[in-house]
Amino acid sequence: MPASSFDIKRIIRPNILGLEPYRCARDDYSEGILLDANENSYGPAFQTEAGEEGPVCSGAADALQLHRYPDPLGRDVKQRVLQLRPGVPSVDNVFLGVGSDEVIDLLVRITCAPGRDAILITPPTYGMYKVVASVNDVGVVKVPLVVEDGSFQLDVDAVIAAATGNPAVKVIWLCSPGNPTGTFLREEDVRRVLESGFGGLVVVDEAYVDFVRPERGQSYARLVGEYPGLFVMQTMSKSFGLAGIRLGVGIGSREVVGYLNRTKAPYSVSTLTLSVAREALSDRGLQQMRRVAQSLAAQRDEYLIPELLRLPRVGAVIGGNDANFVLCRIVDGAGRPSSELAKAVYTEMAENRGLVVRFRGADYGCEGCLRITVGTADENRAVVATLRAALEALATG
C-alpha cells in the first residue's frame, strides 16, 4: 500500500491494541512531598553522613535523587534526541529502551503473534533479530543481501516479493550500516521497500550511522514523518562510547511509539542512564561525539584499511566500510577465502597474543572474514602487527 494509506492497527496484535497500560506514580506528578510510590524517603543505602533521623545523602547521588523513580518516558533526553536528528517531528516520535535489544524485542512482541507471524531479515545481518524471533516463537524469512564483490546491498525485488507475498511477515529488518557488513543501504532501495505496498513495519537499524561518510547518506530518521511504516533504531553504545549505560533509541510514528510505551516496563531506563545520556546529548557532548567519530573514520580509512591490505594473506577488506569496524577477508596460498585459516588466526591472536577480534567466516557471504573494530591509533597499530605475526606463525607452523 502507499505510505499515505498505512494503517498501524492492521499490524499491531489485538491484545496490544486493547492493552490498558500500567499507570505508574510518576505519570501524574513528580514534584512536592511524594508519598505515592512507596519510595524510601531517607535515600540510598550507601550514604556517607548520618543525620538525626537517619542517613543523609550527599554529592552526586543526592543531586540525582536516586531514591525516586525515574521519569518513565525520559522526556528531557528525548528532547535532546531531536537536536541530534533534525527532521524528527517531536518527542512523541522517540522511544527509549534498555539498549537496542529491548527495542527489537518490543517491536516483535507488539506486531507478531507467536506461532503464526514472521519477520524478514537480510543475511548477513545482526544476530539478535533471529534470536528475538526464536524467543517469541516467531518465524524468520531470509532474503540474503547481494554479496557479489562484497557489495552487501539489498536485493530489493526479492525483499518486496517475499514481504508482500507472505501475509505472515509483519516486520522487515534492514541493518544500515550493516553488521557485520559495514554497508550503508542506498536510499533509493530503502524508499522502494517503503513504497512497495508492504503493510507492516520497515525497521532500519542504524547503530553505526554516525560513522557513515557524508557523501554516502545520512540517518533515515528524517523520513519518519514521510513514511508512517518506517521505524529507525539507534544506540548510545557506538559513536557515543556509552555501551555500559544500555540506552537504545527508537524513532517512528507517534502511534508505534505509543504502543511501545504501553508495552514496556514502567521504569525500564534508569535515572543513572538518563543522566549520562543527557550529558552526552548536550551541545558539548555532541561536539565530542562527532570529533571522535571523525577520528575513528579517519583511522579506518587512512591507516587500518591500507595497512591490512599490505598483509600477504589479506585478500580484501569488503563491505561498505561505513562503520567503526572493517571486514577483513583472509585467503589461503591460492588466494581463495579461507574460513579455516581465519578461525585459526582469530584463535591464535586471542589465546596466545592477547588481542581479540571477531570471527565472522560462518556468516553468509563472509567466507574467511574477521571483523576488526577500529580502535585508538595504538590499538590499530597493534592489531596490524599482531595479525601479521599470527599469519606468519601459522604459515610456518
C-alpha positions as CSV (number, residue, x, y, z in Angstrom):
1,M,0.0,0.0,0.0
2,P,1.2,3.6,-0.5
3,A,2.8,5.2,2.6
4,S,-0.2,7.5,2.9
5,S,-2.6,4.6,3.5
6,F,-0.5,2.8,6.1
7,D,-2.7,1.6,9.0
8,I,-0.9,0.7,12.1
9,K,-3.9,-1.1,13.6
10,R,-3.6,-3.7,10.8
11,I,-0.3,-4.9,12.2
12,I,-0.5,-4.4,16.0
13,R,-1.6,-7.5,17.8
14,P,-5.2,-7.3,19.0
15,N,-4.1,-7.9,22.7
16,I,-1.8,-4.9,22.4
17,L,-4.4,-2.7,20.8
18,G,-6.7,-3.3,23.8
19,L,-3.9,-3.2,26.4
20,E,-4.6,-0.9,29.3
21,P,-1.1,0.4,30.2
22,Y,0.1,0.3,33.7
23,R,-0.2,3.6,35.4
24,C,2.9,4.4,37.4
25,A,3.2,7.1,40.1
26,R,5.4,9.5,38.0
27,D,2.9,9.5,35.2
28,D,0.8,12.1,37.1
29,Y,3.0,14.1,39.5
30,S,6.8,14.4,40.1
31,E,7.0,17.4,42.4
32,G,6.0,18.1,46.0
33,I,6.1,15.8,49.0
34,L,6.0,12.5,47.2
35,L,4.4,9.7,49.2
36,D,2.6,7.9,46.4
37,A,5.2,5.4,45.1
38,N,6.4,3.7,48.3
39,E,9.9,5.0,47.8
40,N,12.4,5.3,50.6
41,S,12.4,9.0,51.6
42,Y,15.7,8.6,53.6
43,G,17.6,7.9,50.4
44,P,20.1,5.3,49.1
45,A,21.7,2.8,51.3
46,F,25.3,3.9,50.5
47,Q,25.1,7.1,52.5
48,T,28.3,8.7,53.9
49,E,26.9,11.0,56.6
50,A,24.5,10.5,59.4
51,G,21.6,12.8,60.4
52,E,19.5,12.8,63.4
53,E,16.8,10.6,62.0
54,G,18.9,8.5,59.6
55,P,21.4,8.7,56.7
56,V,21.7,11.9,54.7
57,C,22.6,11.6,51.0
58,S,25.4,13.6,49.7
59,G,27.1,14.6,46.5
60,A,26.1,13.3,43.1
61,A,23.7,10.7,44.5
62,D,21.7,13.4,46.3
63,A,21.5,15.6,43.1
64,L,20.2,12.6,41.1
65,Q,17.6,11.7,43.7
66,L,18.3,8.0,43.3
67,H,15.7,7.2,45.9
68,R,13.0,8.3,43.5
69,Y,11.8,6.5,40.4
70,P,12.9,8.0,37.1
71,D,10.8,9.7,34.5
72,P,9.2,6.7,32.9
73,L,9.4,8.4,29.4
74,G,12.7,10.2,29.7
75,R,11.2,13.3,28.2
76,D,14.3,15.6,28.6
77,V,16.5,13.0,26.9
78,K,14.1,12.7,24.0
79,Q,14.1,16.4,23.6
80,R,17.8,16.3,23.1
81,V,17.5,13.5,20.6
82,L,15.6,16.0,18.4
83,Q,18.8,18.1,18.3
84,L,20.8,15.1,17.2
85,R,18.4,14.0,14.4
86,P,16.9,17.0,12.6
87,G,13.6,16.2,10.9
88,V,12.1,14.1,13.7
89,P,8.8,15.8,14.3
90,S,8.5,15.7,18.2
91,V,9.4,13.8,21.4
92,D,6.3,11.7,20.8
93,N,8.2,10.1,17.9
94,V,11.0,9.0,20.1
95,F,11.2,5.8,22.3
96,L,13.9,4.9,24.8
97,G,14.7,1.3,25.7
98,V,17.3,-0.7,27.6
99,G,19.7,-1.0,24.7
100,S,18.6,-1.6,21.1
101,D,17.9,-5.2,22.1
102,E,14.8,-4.2,24.2
103,V,13.6,-2.1,21.3
104,I,13.9,-5.1,18.9
105,D,12.1,-7.4,21.4
106,L,9.2,-5.0,21.9
107,L,8.8,-4.4,18.2
108,V,8.4,-8.1,17.7
109,R,6.1,-8.5,20.7
110,I,3.6,-5.8,19.6
111,T,3.4,-6.9,16.0
112,C,3.9,-10.7,15.7
113,A,1.6,-13.3,17.1
114,P,3.6,-16.3,18.5
115,G,3.4,-19.4,16.3
116,R,1.7,-17.5,13.4
117,D,3.6,-14.4,12.3
118,A,7.1,-13.8,11.0
119,I,9.8,-11.3,10.5
120,L,12.0,-10.8,7.4
121,I,15.8,-10.4,7.7
122,T,18.6,-9.9,5.1
123,P,21.6,-12.1,5.9
124,P,24.4,-11.4,6.8
125,T,22.9,-9.3,9.5
126,Y,22.7,-8.6,13.2
127,G,22.1,-11.9,15.0
128,M,19.6,-10.6,17.6
129,Y,16.8,-10.3,15.1
130,K,16.7,-14.0,14.8
131,V,17.3,-14.7,18.5
132,V,14.4,-12.4,19.5
133,A,12.1,-14.1,16.9
134,S,13.0,-17.5,18.3
135,V,12.4,-16.4,21.9
136,N,8.9,-15.1,20.9
137,D,8.1,-18.2,18.7
138,V,8.0,-16.0,15.6
139,G,9.1,-17.3,12.1
140,V,12.0,-15.9,10.2
141,V,12.0,-15.3,6.4
142,K,15.5,-14.8,5.0
143,V,16.3,-12.8,1.8
144,P,20.1,-12.6,1.5
145,L,21.9,-9.4,0.6
146,V,23.6,-9.2,-2.8
147,V,27.1,-10.3,-1.7
148,E,28.9,-10.4,-5.0
149,D,32.1,-8.3,-4.9
150,G,31.4,-7.6,-1.2
151,S,28.7,-5.1,-2.1
152,F,26.2,-6.3,0.6
153,Q,23.3,-4.2,-0.8
154,L,19.6,-5.1,-0.8
155,D,18.1,-7.5,-3.3
156,V,15.2,-5.1,-3.5
157,D,12.9,-7.1,-5.8
158,A,13.4,-10.3,-3.7
159,V,12.7,-8.4,-0.4
160,I,9.5,-6.9,-1.8
161,A,8.3,-10.2,-3.3
162,A,8.9,-12.1,0.0
163,A,7.3,-9.5,2.2
164,T,4.2,-8.7,0.1
165,G,3.7,-12.3,-0.9
166,N,3.6,-13.6,2.6
167,P,0.9,-12.2,4.9
168,A,2.6,-13.6,8.0
169,V,5.5,-11.2,7.6
170,K,4.9,-8.2,9.9
171,V,8.4,-6.6,10.2
172,I,11.3,-6.2,7.7
173,W,14.6,-5.6,9.4
174,L,17.2,-3.6,7.5
175,C,20.6,-3.0,9.1
176,S,22.3,0.2,7.7
177,P,25.2,0.3,8.1
178,G,25.1,-3.4,8.3
179,N,26.6,-5.6,10.9
180,P,28.9,-7.4,10.0
181,T,29.0,-5.8,6.6
182,G,29.6,-2.1,7.4
183,T,27.5,-1.2,4.3
184,F,25.1,1.8,4.2
185,L,22.0,0.8,2.3
186,R,21.1,3.0,-0.6
187,E,18.3,5.5,0.0
188,E,16.6,4.6,-3.3
189,D,16.4,1.0,-2.3
190,V,15.0,1.7,1.2
191,R,12.4,4.0,-0.3
192,R,11.4,1.3,-2.8
193,V,10.7,-1.1,0.1
194,L,8.8,1.6,2.0
195,E,6.7,2.3,-1.1
196,S,6.2,-1.3,-2.2
197,G,2.8,-1.9,-0.7
198,F,4.1,-4.0,2.2
199,G,1.7,-3.4,5.1
200,G,4.0,-4.0,8.0
201,L,6.8,-2.1,9.7
202,V,10.1,-1.5,8.0
203,V,12.8,-1.2,10.7
204,V,16.2,0.4,9.8
205,D,18.8,-0.4,12.5
206,E,21.3,2.5,12.5
207,A,23.7,1.6,15.3
208,Y,26.7,2.8,13.2
209,V,25.1,5.7,11.3
210,D,27.4,8.3,12.8
211,F,30.4,6.7,11.0
212,V,28.9,6.9,7.5
213,R,30.7,9.1,5.0
214,P,28.6,12.2,4.3
215,E,28.6,11.6,0.6
216,R,27.0,8.1,1.1
217,G,24.0,9.4,3.0
218,Q,22.6,10.2,6.4
219,S,20.2,8.9,9.0
220,Y,16.8,7.7,7.8
221,A,15.2,9.1,10.9
222,R,14.4,12.3,8.9
223,L,11.9,10.2,6.9
224,V,9.7,9.0,9.7
225,G,7.2,11.9,9.1
226,E,7.0,10.9,5.5
227,Y,6.6,7.1,6.0
228,P,4.4,6.0,8.9
229,G,5.6,2.4,8.4
230,L,9.2,3.4,9.0
231,F,10.9,2.8,12.3
232,V,14.5,3.7,12.9
233,M,16.7,2.3,15.7
234,Q,19.8,3.9,17.1
235,T,22.0,3.4,20.1
236,M,24.3,5.3,22.6
237,S,26.8,2.3,22.5
238,K,28.9,3.1,19.4
239,S,29.6,6.7,18.4
240,F,28.8,8.0,21.9
241,G,31.1,5.4,23.5
242,L,28.4,4.5,26.1
243,A,27.8,0.8,25.7
244,G,27.7,0.4,29.5
245,I,24.6,2.6,30.1
246,R,22.4,0.4,27.8
247,L,20.3,3.0,26.1
248,G,18.6,2.3,22.8
249,V,16.7,4.9,20.8
250,G,13.7,4.2,18.6
251,I,12.3,6.8,16.2
252,G,9.0,6.3,14.4
253,S,5.4,7.3,14.1
254,R,3.6,8.6,17.3
255,E,1.3,5.6,17.0
256,V,4.1,3.0,17.0
257,V,5.9,4.8,19.8
258,G,2.7,4.9,21.8
259,Y,2.2,1.1,21.6
260,L,5.8,0.6,22.6
261,N,5.3,2.8,25.7
262,R,2.2,0.8,26.6
263,T,4.1,-2.4,26.5
264,K,7.4,-1.6,28.1
265,A,8.1,-2.0,31.8
266,P,7.2,1.3,33.6
267,Y,10.7,2.4,34.7
268,S,12.9,0.4,32.4
269,V,15.5,3.1,31.8
270,S,17.3,4.1,35.0
271,T,18.0,7.5,36.4
272,L,21.7,6.9,36.0
273,T,21.3,6.1,32.4
274,L,19.1,9.1,31.7
275,S,21.6,11.4,33.5
276,V,24.6,10.2,31.5
277,A,22.5,10.4,28.2
278,R,21.5,14.0,28.9
279,E,25.2,15.0,29.3
280,A,26.2,13.0,26.1
281,L,23.4,14.7,24.1
282,S,24.3,18.2,25.3
283,D,25.9,20.6,22.8
284,R,29.3,19.8,24.3
285,G,28.6,16.1,24.2
286,L,27.5,16.1,20.6
287,Q,30.6,18.0,19.6
288,Q,32.8,15.4,21.3
289,M,30.9,12.5,19.7
290,R,31.4,14.0,16.3
291,R,35.1,14.6,16.8
292,V,35.6,11.0,18.0
293,A,33.5,9.6,15.1
294,Q,35.5,11.6,12.6
295,S,38.8,10.4,14.2
296,L,37.7,6.8,14.1
297,A,36.6,7.1,10.5
298,A,40.0,8.7,9.6
299,Q,41.9,5.9,11.3
300,R,39.7,3.4,9.5
301,D,40.3,4.9,6.0
302,E,43.8,6.3,6.3
303,Y,45.6,3.7,8.3
304,L,43.8,0.5,9.2
305,I,42.4,-0.5,5.8
306,P,45.6,0.4,3.8
307,E,47.8,-1.4,6.3
308,L,45.6,-4.5,6.4
309,L,45.7,-4.7,2.6
310,R,49.5,-4.8,2.8
311,L,49.5,-8.1,4.7
312,P,50.2,-11.1,2.4
313,R,47.2,-13.3,3.4
314,V,44.6,-10.4,3.5
315,G,42.8,-10.8,0.2
316,A,40.4,-7.8,0.6
317,V,38.6,-5.5,3.0
318,I,35.0,-6.0,1.9
319,G,31.7,-4.2,2.6
320,G,31.0,-0.5,2.6
321,N,33.3,0.4,5.5
322,D,30.8,2.9,6.9
323,A,31.0,1.7,10.5
324,N,33.6,1.7,13.3
325,F,34.9,-1.7,12.1
326,V,36.2,-3.4,8.9
327,L,35.5,-6.8,7.5
328,C,38.9,-8.3,6.6
329,R,39.0,-11.4,4.3
330,I,41.8,-13.9,4.9
331,V,42.8,-16.1,2.0
332,D,44.9,-19.2,1.5
333,G,48.0,-19.7,-0.6
334,A,45.9,-19.9,-3.8
335,G,44.1,-16.6,-3.0
336,R,40.8,-18.3,-2.0
337,P,38.8,-17.1,1.0
338,S,39.6,-19.5,3.9
339,S,37.4,-19.6,6.9
340,E,39.6,-22.3,8.4
341,L,42.7,-20.1,8.3
342,A,40.6,-17.1,9.5
343,K,39.4,-19.1,12.5
344,A,42.9,-20.3,13.3
345,V,44.2,-16.7,13.2
346,Y,41.4,-15.5,15.4
347,T,42.1,-18.2,18.0
348,E,45.9,-17.6,17.8
349,M,45.5,-13.9,18.4
350,A,43.1,-14.2,21.3
351,E,44.6,-17.1,23.1
352,N,48.3,-16.5,22.6
353,R,48.8,-12.9,21.7
354,G,46.3,-11.0,23.8
355,L,44.3,-9.4,21.0
356,V,40.6,-10.2,20.3
357,V,38.8,-9.6,17.0
358,R,35.6,-11.3,15.8
359,F,35.5,-14.4,13.5
360,R,32.6,-14.0,11.0
361,G,33.6,-16.6,8.5
362,A,30.4,-18.6,9.2
363,D,28.1,-15.8,8.0
364,Y,26.6,-15.8,4.6
365,G,28.9,-14.1,2.1
366,C,31.6,-13.6,4.7
367,E,33.8,-16.6,4.0
368,G,37.3,-16.2,5.5
369,C,36.3,-12.9,7.3
370,L,37.4,-11.3,10.5
371,R,35.6,-8.3,11.8
372,I,38.0,-5.8,13.3
373,T,36.9,-2.9,15.4
374,V,38.6,0.4,14.7
375,G,40.4,1.3,18.0
376,T,42.8,4.0,19.1
377,A,45.8,4.7,17.0
378,D,47.9,2.5,19.3
379,E,45.4,-0.3,19.1
380,N,45.2,-0.1,15.4
381,R,48.9,-0.4,15.1
382,A,48.8,-3.4,17.5
383,V,46.1,-5.2,15.5
384,V,48.1,-4.9,12.3
385,A,51.3,-6.1,13.9
386,T,49.6,-8.9,15.7
387,L,47.7,-10.1,12.7
388,R,50.9,-10.1,10.7
389,A,52.7,-12.1,13.3
390,A,49.8,-14.6,13.7
391,L,49.6,-15.1,9.9
392,E,53.4,-15.7,9.7
393,A,53.3,-18.1,12.6
394,L,50.5,-20.2,11.1
395,A,52.1,-20.2,7.7
396,T,55.3,-21.7,9.1
397,G,53.8,-23.8,11.9
